[in-house]
Amino acid sequence: MTICMISVGGFIILHLCEKLMSETPHTVLAVDVHNDKIKHLLEPDSIPWNGRIQFHRCKIKNDSRLEGLVKCSDL
């Protein structure tokens, strides 16, 4: 299952993303303006879920890519 998580740098979404990555086989499309708070989730050598999370930098108010990310997700 592919899950689109918007504003993944926020406290609750960040912790939910960490939980999903560690306890499920799902893929996450992580969307936010910055990746500062989720860098530890994206480091390829130190994580067991390498290749299952993709970061997409975009502003949700005026970026047309967001609609495409949501459409290609299951949740």
N, C-alpha and C positions, 0 to 999 in steps of 0.2 A: 504494500500500500504506500502511496506517495502522499505526504501531508505537507501542505503549504502553511508555514507559520509566519505570520506578519508581525512586525515589530519584535523580532526575536531577541533584541538586546534588552527588552524590558525584564524586570525581575521575575515575574511569574512565568512568562513565556520561555525565558532562558532556562529556568529550572525544569519546566515541562519538557523542553527539548532535550536536556541532559538525561532526563528519566527515560524518554522515548528511545534515545540512542543506546542507552545502556541495557534496556530491558526488552526491546522489541527488534524485529528485523526490518522495520519500516524505513523508508527513505524520506528525508526532510528537505524541502525547499525553504531555506531560511531567508526572509526578506527584512531588510532594515536599511536605514540611511548609513549607518556605520557598523563595522564589524569589531570594534574595540572590545566589547564585552563577550564576544563569542570566539575570539581567536583560539582559545584552548580547545574548542570543538572542531576547528578546521585544520589543526596541525596534523599532517598525514602520518608521521612516524610514531606518534605517541598515543594514537587512539585505535581502539578495536573496531570502530565503525567507519574506517577509511573508505571513502567512495560512496557513502550513504547519505551524506549531507552536502548540499550545494548552497553557497551564499550568493544572493542576488542583491546588489546595492541599488535601491531605488526609493524615491519619495512616493508614498502611497497616494498623495493628493493629485499628482499630475503626471504620473508615469504610466503610459499605456501598456508597458510590459507586464504590469501587475495582473491585468485581466487574463493574459495568456498563461501566467503561472498558476493562477487559480483554476483555470479551465483544464490544464493538464494534470491537476492533482485530483486524488480521490477524496480528500478531506481538507 
